[in-house]
Amino acid sequence: MPLPSALVRAHLNFLPDETADDAILTHYGNVAEAWVASYTGLPFDADNPLMLQAALMLIAHQYEAREAVTFASAYQLPFGVTDLLSGIKRQVVGYVPEVEASTNG
């Protein structure tokens, strides 16, 4: 389920009649969804409030900064994104339980 455009615009404090480049907002939304999915190891789910909030924060950061790092902030990600997702992040350690290994292998 993709991010709702109205929610993205509201998060960025756009007025209803304010024009913004919807193509770039869609692109940032796609990037945020992919990043959240990659970081957590789970499919992006816009119904999950943690994933949704993290994606909105990433979109806002990308829209405002448009660079990886700014002089005002040395952080590459908005503070709190990884904190929001750490509880649902799938831990990848290389260990596969024997039961799972026998059914997959």
Secondary structure, 3 states (H helix, E strand, C coil): CCCCHHHHHHHCCCCCCCCCCHHHHHHHHHHHHHHHHHHHCCCCCCCCHHHHHHHHHHHHHHHHHCCCCCCCCCCCCCCCHHHHHHCCCCCCCCCCCHHHHHHHC
